[in-house]
Amino acid sequence: MRLVTFRWPRAVWAIARMPVPTLGAAWLAALCVGVSLSAAPAQAKPSISQYDEPGYPADFTHFDYADPTAPADGTLSFQNFDELQSYDSLNPFLVRGAPAPDILHLMFDTLMQRSWDELASEYPLIADDVEVAPDLGSATFHIDPAARFSNGDPITAADVKYSFDTLTSPQASPVYNAQFSVIKRAVVVDRATVRFDFKRAERGAPLIAGDLPIFSPKWGMRADGTRAPFDQIANQAPIASGPYLIEARKNDKQIAYRRNPNYWAANLPSRRGMYRFASITFKLYHDHYTQLEAFKAGDADVIVEYSATQWARKYVGKNFGNGLLKKGEFADGPAQMQGLLMNLRKPMFQDVRVRRALTMAFDYDWMNRMMFHGQYRRTNSYFDASPFGATGMPGPKELALLEPYRASLSPEVFGPMLRQPDTIAPNSLRGNLRVARDLLAQAGWHYRDGALRDANGTPMTIEIMDDQPGMDRLILPYMQALGTLGIEAHMREIDSALYQKRLDNFEYDMTTYIYPPVTIPGAELQRRFGSAAASQPGSDNYPGIRSSAVDALIHAALAATSLDDLQAATRALDRVLINSFYLVPEYYAPGARIGYKTTLGFPKVVPVSYVYEDWVVSYWYAKPQTAQTVTSAAH
């Protein structure tokens, strides 16, 4: 996790909201013998799973991690969400603008609901059943007759098609076009039935279709019946399908949602026990210090903490002493990949030896010891702590995938999985910097006239962009190490809206970024690492990766017909990405750190893997008020 807070890619995580669960050997074995999506004749089913039968029976009443008996009233006051310091849009599907906090999650339902304690399964939501073609060429969804938009209109197959066509058009962020790239078209079969035809047979394609967020064609409709272009719909409240409505917008730093009393899906098994707050308010603060102090003063109900130092030292005070506030640590699944990524569109980063040298200058061990109170673990994989990450020597299937690209790959790809450089004795930062100096020299960069210069005498200067106060504690020691090599590095802290704009348009040298885990590696690999995405503004290929080997391994992952084949492809991909040094891997925390008012409650069962903020918003609740809690809050 980041030192202060971390950045989930908005559009990516909004659609595929599930991180990879922790998979034990028994679970993996079960998956390997699970029923294939294509093994049986086509028939409509209420739920689907990518590699096995869904874990919940057709007559299940609620997810195990939901509490359907929890109170369904009360309010939640939340703080910064997704690192926003301000917002200027009510449309979360555009490249332009900063969307209102959590608006996609709260106002837009998807065709089906993913469970948070399975590898990859979906259950009825807007669609009450799905029929997958035996050849995996299409999936047909039937719309629940009770499904309604927030304005009361019934949701039809035509609305689903409109949502798909809009999100895959040039007017929406290209992230969505990439997310649904496996879908060739949406076809209206009848008023309540829509079929998605796929470009290729992929086991995950029906679930990707099930992830489609649905909104009304009337959103953005003018008084004369014409519709504004979708990319110009920014300040009109969505006519959407989710459980909440916008209650009030005080300014660009505050928004309140209220639960729709007519939300049609409230009693569906996939929704029972969810969304227990009658209203949710988000307050956006400029910096984390102010945010934390506001929480400690009782101005907010909950805060998710990503700073080890803050967690160790700052969660003290009167309201912790009198029992109003509490610290909680909750187990979580595998880690995301977080690091200081390099923009390969800049000529100085195009040599892999330069990128490797910059990796050698990062002293994680010192940071974890001196700043993080030993709370973090080093990131060594793009799929860390999951069965999809590479370890040890490549297996036969991995080698078979890698062999055709041996000439273009580093020899280290074919050896033991690379471990990140450490500074634990007998190793040291000084020794690592000597290695970095030699690598830079091999790449044509030499120290002279007080700076590291190329053959033309141009000095290497690097701007490290960020939008969070407090990140200087992480970046400044790294800059100092780079300065020892003769590299002039400086940090530029900017507003979150400008940061997102520069990120979307690839206008940066280096920046801290997180690739969140997903249930099963799939279509997001193309968005993050595929060559085609490197030139698409708003895509997740922030480093600008263009590699035929990477493209081939992504294709192998998407074409995998068994879990074993998928693991071979992702592990081979992991080896190539790690040995290409597209970013400086940082660290991750093994679980959630959440401060909260003791007036809040949460289910006894914690999901296997989850987004911390979404878990709070979706499944926590306000405890019934008693005389004791009222007295505590007053003092």
PLY file of the C-alpha trace (Angstrom):
ply
format ascii 1.0
element vertex 635
property float x
property float y
property float z
element edge 634
property int vertex1
property int vertex2
end_header
0.00 0.00 0.00
1.02 3.59 -0.37
2.59 5.43 2.51
-0.40 7.73 2.83
-3.09 6.35 0.60
-3.26 4.41 -2.64
-4.82 4.82 -6.02
-7.29 2.32 -7.45
-7.77 2.89 -11.18
-11.33 4.23 -11.20
-12.75 2.71 -14.32
-11.01 -0.63 -14.01
-11.99 -1.38 -10.47
-15.48 0.03 -10.88
-16.29 -2.77 -13.30
-14.28 -5.66 -11.89
-14.58 -4.95 -8.20
-13.17 -8.21 -6.89
-9.54 -8.86 -5.95
-8.16 -12.39 -6.20
-9.14 -14.49 -3.17
-6.55 -16.46 -1.24
-6.63 -19.89 -2.83
-5.60 -22.93 -0.86
-4.42 -26.17 -2.43
-7.76 -27.87 -1.83
-9.65 -25.04 -3.50
-7.33 -25.08 -6.50
-7.71 -28.83 -6.82
-11.48 -28.44 -6.81
-11.26 -25.81 -9.50
-9.22 -28.07 -11.73
-11.96 -30.70 -11.73
-14.84 -28.22 -11.86
-17.54 -28.34 -14.48
-16.54 -26.48 -17.64
-18.77 -23.74 -19.00
-18.63 -25.52 -22.34
-18.94 -29.09 -21.12
-22.74 -29.26 -21.01
-25.52 -28.38 -23.47
-26.70 -24.79 -23.25
-29.31 -24.12 -20.63
-30.31 -21.04 -18.70
-28.91 -20.89 -15.17
-29.34 -18.29 -12.46
-25.59 -18.11 -11.80
-22.33 -18.88 -13.57
-18.71 -19.56 -12.66
-15.61 -19.39 -14.79
-13.90 -22.62 -13.76
-16.27 -24.48 -11.47
-19.87 -24.62 -10.36
-20.95 -21.55 -8.36
-20.37 -21.95 -4.65
-23.88 -20.87 -3.63
-26.92 -23.00 -4.52
-29.76 -21.68 -6.63
-31.90 -21.17 -3.53
-29.31 -19.29 -1.47
-30.68 -16.44 0.63
-27.60 -14.21 1.04
-23.83 -14.22 0.78
-22.04 -15.61 3.83
-20.28 -12.28 4.43
-23.58 -10.32 4.48
-25.79 -9.85 7.54
-29.43 -9.64 6.44
-30.54 -8.96 10.03
-28.43 -5.80 10.33
-30.31 -2.52 10.90
-31.19 -0.76 7.66
-31.21 2.85 8.78
-28.71 5.34 10.12
-26.14 7.36 8.26
-22.52 7.01 7.20
-20.13 9.93 6.97
-17.16 8.93 4.83
-14.08 10.90 3.89
-11.84 10.96 0.81
-12.61 8.16 -1.59
-10.27 7.08 -4.38
-7.86 9.89 -3.40
-10.24 12.56 -4.64
-9.67 16.03 -3.22
-12.52 17.47 -5.27
-14.87 16.34 -8.02
-16.48 18.00 -11.03
-18.53 15.28 -12.75
-21.51 13.02 -12.12
-20.53 10.79 -15.02
-17.98 8.14 -13.98
-17.56 6.78 -17.51
-15.66 9.67 -19.08
-11.95 10.39 -19.46
-12.56 14.04 -18.73
-13.24 15.23 -15.18
-13.11 13.77 -11.68
-16.27 11.77 -10.86
-18.18 12.22 -7.61
-16.96 9.87 -4.87
-18.10 6.25 -5.31
-20.89 7.27 -7.68
-20.45 4.27 -9.95
-20.68 1.79 -7.09
-23.68 3.47 -5.45
-25.77 4.38 -8.49
-25.01 1.80 -11.19
-25.83 -1.89 -10.88
-24.41 -4.48 -13.24
-26.18 -7.28 -15.05
-24.95 -9.77 -12.46
-23.24 -9.61 -9.05
-19.82 -11.13 -8.38
-19.37 -12.84 -5.03
-16.49 -11.76 -2.81
-15.57 -15.21 -1.50
-15.15 -17.18 -4.73
-12.62 -17.19 -7.52
-15.02 -15.95 -10.21
-18.76 -16.50 -9.88
-21.74 -14.29 -10.65
-25.28 -14.30 -9.30
-28.58 -12.74 -10.40
-29.02 -9.00 -10.23
-30.52 -7.13 -13.19
-30.38 -10.41 -15.12
-32.18 -13.31 -13.45
-30.56 -16.01 -15.56
-27.97 -16.53 -18.27
-27.50 -19.12 -20.99
-23.97 -19.69 -22.26
-23.57 -21.23 -25.71
-21.76 -24.62 -25.71
-19.01 -23.19 -27.91
-18.64 -20.13 -25.65
-19.50 -17.97 -28.65
-22.29 -16.08 -26.92
-24.17 -15.58 -23.66
-27.85 -14.73 -23.43
-29.18 -12.84 -20.42
-32.80 -12.59 -19.36
-33.76 -9.35 -17.59
-35.63 -9.64 -14.30
-39.16 -8.29 -14.95
-38.95 -6.37 -11.67
-35.75 -4.52 -12.62
-36.21 -0.75 -12.59
-34.20 2.41 -13.15
-34.15 5.10 -10.50
-36.96 6.97 -12.31
-39.21 3.89 -12.14
-38.86 2.85 -15.79
-38.47 -0.91 -16.36
-35.02 -2.02 -17.51
-35.22 -3.66 -20.93
-32.86 -5.49 -23.24
-32.69 -2.33 -25.37
-31.38 -0.42 -22.33
-28.68 -3.03 -21.82
-27.67 -2.76 -25.46
-27.63 1.03 -25.19
-25.35 0.86 -22.14
-22.96 -1.49 -23.93
-22.94 0.50 -27.18
-22.34 3.74 -25.29
-19.51 2.44 -23.11
-17.70 0.96 -26.10
-18.08 4.13 -28.17
-15.48 6.90 -28.53
-17.57 9.07 -26.19
-16.71 6.93 -23.15
-13.33 6.25 -21.59
-11.33 3.77 -23.68
-10.92 1.73 -20.51
-14.45 0.43 -20.98
-13.95 -0.38 -24.63
-10.91 -2.41 -23.58
-12.78 -4.04 -20.69
-15.48 -5.30 -23.03
-13.22 -5.88 -26.02
-14.08 -9.60 -26.14
-17.71 -8.70 -26.92
-18.48 -8.31 -30.63
-21.98 -6.91 -30.21
-25.10 -6.86 -28.06
-28.27 -8.13 -29.77
-31.80 -7.51 -28.54
-33.60 -10.84 -28.79
-36.83 -9.59 -27.29
-37.89 -6.97 -24.74
-36.45 -8.93 -21.82
-33.63 -10.85 -23.50
-30.24 -9.67 -24.73
-27.49 -11.75 -26.30
-23.82 -10.89 -26.28
-21.84 -12.34 -29.18
-18.14 -12.78 -28.46
-15.21 -12.20 -30.79
-13.50 -15.32 -29.49
-14.25 -18.16 -27.11
-13.06 -17.24 -23.63
-14.20 -18.78 -20.38
-14.33 -15.37 -18.74
-16.34 -13.68 -21.51
-19.81 -14.39 -20.05
-18.70 -12.97 -16.70
-17.28 -9.89 -18.41
-20.68 -9.34 -20.01
-22.25 -9.79 -16.58
-20.05 -6.95 -15.29
-21.73 -4.41 -17.60
-23.09 -1.38 -15.67
-26.55 -0.36 -16.80
-28.00 3.15 -17.20
-31.01 4.70 -18.92
-31.02 6.27 -22.41
-33.03 9.07 -20.78
-29.95 10.21 -18.87
-28.96 13.46 -20.59
-32.31 13.83 -22.40
-33.18 17.43 -23.21
-36.63 18.96 -22.80
-37.21 18.75 -26.57
-36.57 15.00 -26.55
-33.09 15.13 -28.04
-30.19 13.59 -26.17
-26.92 15.34 -25.38
-23.75 13.58 -26.55
-22.70 11.18 -23.82
-19.32 12.84 -23.32
-21.13 16.10 -22.53
-23.29 14.59 -19.77
-21.30 15.63 -16.73
-23.56 17.53 -14.33
-26.88 15.78 -14.70
-27.80 13.25 -12.03
-27.68 9.76 -13.54
-30.84 7.85 -14.31
-29.24 4.61 -13.28
-29.94 1.20 -11.77
-28.21 1.22 -8.38
-29.44 1.51 -4.80
-28.74 5.20 -4.12
-29.81 8.61 -5.39
-28.05 11.94 -5.07
-29.51 13.79 -2.11
-27.42 16.95 -2.03
-24.30 18.52 -3.51
-22.98 21.18 -1.19
-19.90 22.00 -3.28
-17.14 20.22 -5.20
-15.86 18.69 -1.94
-19.03 17.19 -0.54
-21.87 15.02 -1.80
-24.66 13.12 -0.04
-26.46 10.02 -1.35
-29.72 8.62 0.00
-30.91 5.07 -0.44
-33.69 4.80 -3.00
-36.78 3.68 -1.04
-38.05 2.06 -4.25
-34.83 0.19 -5.03
-36.24 -2.93 -6.62
-33.33 -5.30 -5.86
-33.10 -4.73 -2.09
-34.38 -8.23 -1.27
-32.56 -10.21 -3.93
-30.21 -12.82 -2.43
-27.24 -11.04 -4.02
-28.30 -7.78 -2.32
-29.76 -8.97 0.98
-27.66 -7.57 3.81
-26.13 -4.87 1.60
-26.49 -1.08 1.62
-27.73 -0.71 5.20
-27.20 3.05 5.46
-30.15 5.31 4.69
-27.74 8.03 3.62
-24.02 8.28 2.88
-22.06 11.54 2.84
-18.57 11.97 1.41
-16.39 14.88 2.53
-13.23 15.51 0.57
-10.24 16.96 2.39
-7.15 18.44 0.78
-4.68 16.39 2.79
-4.56 13.28 4.91
-3.57 15.15 8.09
-6.77 17.21 8.04
-8.76 14.12 7.13
-7.43 12.17 10.12
-7.90 15.04 12.55
-11.50 15.46 11.39
-12.10 11.76 12.03
-10.53 11.94 15.49
-12.79 14.89 16.31
-15.86 12.83 15.38
-16.56 14.58 12.07
-16.56 11.30 10.17
-17.64 7.77 11.04
-14.89 5.77 9.42
-11.46 6.12 7.86
-9.39 3.59 5.94
-5.74 4.07 6.81
-2.87 3.44 4.40
-0.06 5.01 6.41
1.86 2.73 8.73
3.19 5.68 10.71
-0.22 7.24 11.14
-1.65 3.89 12.21
1.13 3.27 14.72
1.27 6.75 16.25
-1.70 8.95 15.45
-4.74 6.87 16.32
-4.85 8.09 19.90
-6.76 10.76 21.79
-9.86 11.47 23.83
-12.35 9.68 21.61
-10.22 6.53 21.51
-9.97 6.68 25.29
-13.71 7.09 25.89
-14.61 4.29 23.50
-16.22 6.33 20.75
-13.47 5.45 18.24
-11.67 2.17 17.64
-8.91 0.71 15.47
-9.57 -2.50 13.58
-7.32 -4.75 11.49
-9.01 -7.11 9.05
-7.52 -9.97 7.04
-7.32 -9.59 3.29
-6.39 -11.68 0.27
-3.44 -11.29 -2.12
-1.62 -8.08 -2.87
-1.81 -5.56 -5.64
1.24 -4.51 -7.63
2.37 -1.10 -6.46
5.40 0.76 -7.68
7.00 3.86 -9.11
6.24 3.34 -12.78
8.39 4.77 -15.57
6.95 6.28 -18.71
8.70 4.49 -21.59
7.44 7.15 -23.96
10.33 9.19 -22.56
13.58 8.29 -24.39
15.66 8.04 -21.18
13.55 5.08 -19.96
13.66 3.02 -23.14
16.84 1.15 -22.21
16.09 -1.71 -19.80
19.47 -1.19 -18.14
18.43 2.31 -17.10
15.16 1.01 -15.69
16.93 -1.73 -13.77
19.40 0.81 -12.37
16.52 2.94 -11.08
15.13 -0.14 -9.35
18.45 -0.72 -7.57
18.23 2.72 -5.95
15.05 1.97 -3.97
15.86 1.02 -0.35
12.71 -0.78 0.77
14.27 -2.44 3.82
15.35 0.85 5.34
11.92 2.38 4.68
10.05 -0.56 6.19
12.25 -0.46 9.27
12.43 3.28 9.82
9.11 4.56 8.49
6.62 1.71 8.19
7.10 0.06 11.61
7.65 -3.28 9.86
4.01 -3.40 8.73
4.65 -3.98 5.02
5.91 -6.74 2.76
8.02 -6.31 -0.36
6.32 -6.66 -3.71
8.08 -9.19 -5.93
5.39 -10.04 -8.47
2.56 -8.57 -10.49
0.43 -11.34 -8.92
1.96 -11.39 -5.46
0.62 -13.89 -2.92
-1.66 -15.52 -5.50
-1.47 -18.75 -7.53
-0.97 -16.73 -10.71
2.44 -15.33 -9.76
5.76 -16.87 -10.80
8.10 -18.54 -8.30
11.34 -20.49 -8.67
12.26 -21.88 -12.07
9.76 -21.79 -14.97
7.85 -25.00 -15.52
7.56 -26.84 -18.86
4.38 -25.04 -19.89
5.88 -21.66 -19.06
9.01 -22.46 -21.06
6.93 -23.54 -24.04
5.22 -20.14 -24.03
8.45 -18.20 -23.55
10.70 -20.08 -25.97
9.50 -18.44 -29.21
10.58 -15.05 -27.79
13.90 -16.08 -26.25
15.91 -13.82 -28.56
14.03 -10.70 -27.45
13.89 -11.53 -23.74
16.42 -11.20 -20.95
18.16 -14.50 -20.10
16.98 -13.98 -16.51
13.41 -14.66 -17.67
14.39 -18.32 -18.13
16.03 -18.62 -14.72
14.82 -18.36 -11.12
12.14 -15.73 -10.55
13.83 -12.43 -9.81
13.77 -11.14 -6.24
13.92 -7.40 -5.71
17.25 -6.01 -4.47
17.53 -5.75 -0.69
19.79 -3.92 1.73
19.94 -6.59 4.42
23.55 -7.39 5.39
25.77 -8.33 3.71
23.89 -6.37 1.00
23.67 -2.59 1.21
22.31 0.43 -0.64
25.90 1.45 -1.43
26.50 -1.90 -3.12
23.22 -1.66 -5.04
24.14 1.83 -6.25
27.45 0.54 -7.55
25.53 -2.01 -9.62
23.21 0.78 -10.79
26.18 2.97 -11.78
27.62 0.16 -13.92
24.27 -0.49 -15.60
23.89 3.19 -16.43
27.39 3.29 -17.87
26.59 0.29 -20.08
23.55 2.21 -21.32
25.71 5.24 -22.21
25.12 7.40 -19.14
28.27 8.67 -17.40
28.89 11.07 -14.54
30.68 14.23 -15.62
30.48 17.94 -14.89
28.40 17.29 -11.79
25.62 15.24 -13.40
24.81 11.94 -15.06
24.86 12.67 -18.80
24.30 10.83 -22.05
26.64 10.90 -25.03
25.26 14.30 -26.09
25.94 15.78 -22.68
22.26 15.96 -21.75
21.76 15.41 -18.01
19.23 12.88 -16.75
16.45 14.72 -14.96
13.35 12.97 -13.60
10.11 14.51 -12.35
8.26 12.25 -9.90
4.61 13.30 -9.99
2.16 12.77 -7.14
-1.02 14.26 -5.72
-0.75 13.30 -2.06
0.83 15.36 0.72
3.03 13.08 2.77
4.36 11.04 -0.12
7.56 13.07 0.11
8.57 10.82 3.02
8.79 7.96 0.53
9.99 9.85 -2.51
12.68 12.07 -0.96
14.94 9.20 0.22
14.63 7.68 -3.24
15.49 11.02 -4.83
18.53 11.24 -2.59
19.73 7.84 -3.78
19.20 8.92 -7.39
21.19 12.08 -6.65
24.11 9.90 -5.55
24.10 8.50 -9.08
24.12 12.03 -10.52
20.45 11.99 -11.49
18.58 15.24 -10.89
15.21 14.11 -9.53
12.49 16.33 -8.15
8.97 15.76 -6.87
5.95 17.64 -8.19
2.81 17.52 -6.08
-0.34 18.55 -7.92
-4.11 18.57 -7.41
-5.83 15.22 -7.89
-7.90 16.43 -10.87
-4.81 17.70 -12.71
-2.96 14.55 -11.68
-5.63 12.36 -13.27
-5.60 14.46 -16.43
-1.84 14.14 -16.78
-2.03 10.44 -16.00
-4.72 9.85 -18.63
-2.63 11.70 -21.22
0.67 10.07 -20.21
2.26 13.41 -19.27
4.75 12.34 -16.60
8.18 10.81 -16.05
7.53 8.66 -12.97
4.62 8.29 -10.55
3.43 5.90 -7.88
0.69 3.63 -9.18
-1.19 0.48 -8.16
-2.50 -2.31 -10.34
-5.22 -3.87 -8.18
-5.69 -7.65 -8.20
-8.66 -9.17 -9.99
-10.51 -12.43 -9.55
-8.86 -14.20 -12.46
-6.35 -12.47 -14.77
-8.10 -11.75 -18.04
-9.19 -8.80 -20.14
-7.59 -6.25 -17.81
-4.18 -7.61 -18.92
-4.76 -6.05 -22.34
-5.64 -2.68 -20.80
-2.63 -2.70 -18.51
0.11 -4.23 -20.61
-1.09 -4.72 -24.21
0.66 -2.83 -27.00
-2.60 -1.50 -28.45
-3.43 0.25 -25.16
-0.08 2.06 -25.02
-1.31 4.79 -27.38
-4.87 5.07 -26.03
-5.32 8.09 -23.71
-7.07 6.98 -20.53
-5.92 3.37 -20.81
-4.12 1.59 -17.96
-0.94 0.95 -19.94
0.72 3.83 -18.14
4.30 2.64 -18.68
3.71 2.46 -22.46
4.58 -1.23 -22.81
4.94 -2.43 -26.40
6.16 -6.02 -26.46
5.28 -8.85 -28.81
6.17 -11.36 -26.06
3.84 -9.64 -23.59
1.05 -9.53 -26.19
1.48 -13.23 -26.92
1.37 -14.18 -23.24
-1.73 -12.07 -22.71
-3.33 -13.88 -25.64
-2.35 -17.22 -24.07
-3.98 -16.19 -20.79
-7.19 -15.15 -22.53
-7.26 -18.34 -24.59
-6.60 -20.67 -21.62
-9.12 -23.50 -21.36
-8.00 -24.75 -17.96
-6.79 -23.24 -14.74
-3.41 -24.91 -15.28
-3.02 -23.25 -18.70
-4.02 -19.88 -17.25
-1.48 -20.19 -14.45
1.28 -21.07 -16.91
0.47 -18.00 -19.03
0.27 -15.55 -16.12
3.43 -16.89 -14.50
5.32 -16.57 -17.77
3.92 -13.06 -18.18
4.98 -12.23 -14.63
8.57 -13.24 -15.40
8.68 -11.04 -18.49
7.15 -8.01 -16.77
9.36 -8.23 -13.68
12.54 -8.64 -15.73
11.56 -5.74 -17.98
11.62 -3.30 -15.01
8.68 -1.20 -16.11
8.31 0.04 -12.55
10.16 0.09 -9.25
8.23 -2.43 -7.11
7.37 -1.07 -3.67
5.41 -2.85 -0.95
1.98 -3.94 0.29
0.14 -4.33 3.57
-1.27 -7.78 4.35
-4.65 -6.48 5.53
-7.03 -3.58 6.06
-6.50 -0.96 8.76
-9.77 0.79 9.52
-10.59 3.36 12.16
-14.29 3.62 12.97
-16.87 4.85 15.42
-18.07 2.11 17.72
-21.60 3.11 16.72
-20.92 1.20 13.50
-21.16 -2.55 13.12
-20.04 -5.07 10.52
-20.83 -8.71 9.68
-18.99 -11.43 11.59
-17.72 -12.97 8.35
-15.15 -10.88 6.47
-15.03 -11.45 2.69
-12.15 -13.49 1.34
-10.90 -10.51 -0.64
-12.38 -7.06 -1.06
-11.90 -3.34 -1.58
-11.81 -1.92 1.92
-13.93 1.17 1.26
-16.51 -0.81 -0.70
-16.82 -3.34 2.12
-17.64 -0.54 4.57
-20.11 1.17 2.25
-21.76 -2.07 1.14
-21.93 -4.24 4.26
-21.37 -2.20 7.42
-24.31 -0.71 9.29
-25.26 1.73 12.06
-25.91 0.00 15.37
-29.18 0.82 17.13
-28.64 3.83 19.36
-28.69 3.25 23.11
-28.46 5.67 26.01
-24.84 4.64 26.52
-23.76 5.29 22.92
-25.54 8.64 22.89
-23.75 9.63 26.10
-20.36 8.51 24.72
-20.89 10.48 21.52
-21.80 13.57 23.52
-18.56 13.43 25.49
0 1
1 2
2 3
3 4
4 5
5 6
6 7
7 8
8 9
9 10
10 11
11 12
12 13
13 14
14 15
15 16
16 17
17 18
18 19
19 20
20 21
21 22
22 23
23 24
24 25
25 26
26 27
27 28
28 29
29 30
30 31
31 32
32 33
33 34
34 35
35 36
36 37
37 38
38 39
39 40
40 41
41 42
42 43
43 44
44 45
45 46
46 47
47 48
48 49
49 50
50 51
51 52
52 53
53 54
54 55
55 56
56 57
57 58
58 59
59 60
60 61
61 62
62 63
63 64
64 65
65 66
66 67
67 68
68 69
69 70
70 71
71 72
72 73
73 74
74 75
75 76
76 77
77 78
78 79
79 80
80 81
81 82
82 83
83 84
84 85
85 86
86 87
87 88
88 89
89 90
90 91
91 92
92 93
93 94
94 95
95 96
96 97
97 98
98 99
99 100
100 101
101 102
102 103
103 104
104 105
105 106
106 107
107 108
108 109
109 110
110 111
111 112
112 113
113 114
114 115
115 116
116 117
117 118
118 119
119 120
120 121
121 122
122 123
123 124
124 125
125 126
126 127
127 128
128 129
129 130
130 131
131 132
132 133
133 134
134 135
135 136
136 137
137 138
138 139
139 140
140 141
141 142
142 143
143 144
144 145
145 146
146 147
147 148
148 149
149 150
150 151
151 152
152 153
153 154
154 155
155 156
156 157
157 158
158 159
159 160
160 161
161 162
162 163
163 164
164 165
165 166
166 167
167 168
168 169
169 170
170 171
171 172
172 173
173 174
174 175
175 176
176 177
177 178
178 179
179 180
180 181
181 182
182 183
183 184
184 185
185 186
186 187
187 188
188 189
189 190
190 191
191 192
192 193
193 194
194 195
195 196
196 197
197 198
198 199
199 200
200 201
201 202
202 203
203 204
204 205
205 206
206 207
207 208
208 209
209 210
210 211
211 212
212 213
213 214
214 215
215 216
216 217
217 218
218 219
219 220
220 221
221 222
222 223
223 224
224 225
225 226
226 227
227 228
228 229
229 230
230 231
231 232
232 233
233 234
234 235
235 236
236 237
237 238
238 239
239 240
240 241
241 242
242 243
243 244
244 245
245 246
246 247
247 248
248 249
249 250
250 251
251 252
252 253
253 254
254 255
255 256
256 257
257 258
258 259
259 260
260 261
261 262
262 263
263 264
264 265
265 266
266 267
267 268
268 269
269 270
270 271
271 272
272 273
273 274
274 275
275 276
276 277
277 278
278 279
279 280
280 281
281 282
282 283
283 284
284 285
285 286
286 287
287 288
288 289
289 290
290 291
291 292
292 293
293 294
294 295
295 296
296 297
297 298
298 299
299 300
300 301
301 302
302 303
303 304
304 305
305 306
306 307
307 308
308 309
309 310
310 311
311 312
312 313
313 314
314 315
315 316
316 317
317 318
318 319
319 320
320 321
321 322
322 323
323 324
324 325
325 326
326 327
327 328
328 329
329 330
330 331
331 332
332 333
333 334
334 335
335 336
336 337
337 338
338 339
339 340
340 341
341 342
342 343
343 344
344 345
345 346
346 347
347 348
348 349
349 350
350 351
351 352
352 353
353 354
354 355
355 356
356 357
357 358
358 359
359 360
360 361
361 362
362 363
363 364
364 365
365 366
366 367
367 368
368 369
369 370
370 371
371 372
372 373
373 374
374 375
375 376
376 377
377 378
378 379
379 380
380 381
381 382
382 383
383 384
384 385
385 386
386 387
387 388
388 389
389 390
390 391
391 392
392 393
393 394
394 395
395 396
396 397
397 398
398 399
399 400
400 401
401 402
402 403
403 404
404 405
405 406
406 407
407 408
408 409
409 410
410 411
411 412
412 413
413 414
414 415
415 416
416 417
417 418
418 419
419 420
420 421
421 422
422 423
423 424
424 425
425 426
426 427
427 428
428 429
429 430
430 431
431 432
432 433
433 434
434 435
435 436
436 437
437 438
438 439
439 440
440 441
441 442
442 443
443 444
444 445
445 446
446 447
447 448
448 449
449 450
450 451
451 452
452 453
453 454
454 455
455 456
456 457
457 458
458 459
459 460
460 461
461 462
462 463
463 464
464 465
465 466
466 467
467 468
468 469
469 470
470 471
471 472
472 473
473 474
474 475
475 476
476 477
477 478
478 479
479 480
480 481
481 482
482 483
483 484
484 485
485 486
486 487
487 488
488 489
489 490
490 491
491 492
492 493
493 494
494 495
495 496
496 497
497 498
498 499
499 500
500 501
501 502
502 503
503 504
504 505
505 506
506 507
507 508
508 509
509 510
510 511
511 512
512 513
513 514
514 515
515 516
516 517
517 518
518 519
519 520
520 521
521 522
522 523
523 524
524 525
525 526
526 527
527 528
528 529
529 530
530 531
531 532
532 533
533 534
534 535
535 536
536 537
537 538
538 539
539 540
540 541
541 542
542 543
543 544
544 545
545 546
546 547
547 548
548 549
549 550
550 551
551 552
552 553
553 554
554 555
555 556
556 557
557 558
558 559
559 560
560 561
561 562
562 563
563 564
564 565
565 566
566 567
567 568
568 569
569 570
570 571
571 572
572 573
573 574
574 575
575 576
576 577
577 578
578 579
579 580
580 581
581 582
582 583
583 584
584 585
585 586
586 587
587 588
588 589
589 590
590 591
591 592
592 593
593 594
594 595
595 596
596 597
597 598
598 599
599 600
600 601
601 602
602 603
603 604
604 605
605 606
606 607
607 608
608 609
609 610
610 611
611 612
612 613
613 614
614 615
615 616
616 617
617 618
618 619
619 620
620 621
621 622
622 623
623 624
624 625
625 626
626 627
627 628
628 629
629 630
630 631
631 632
632 633
633 634
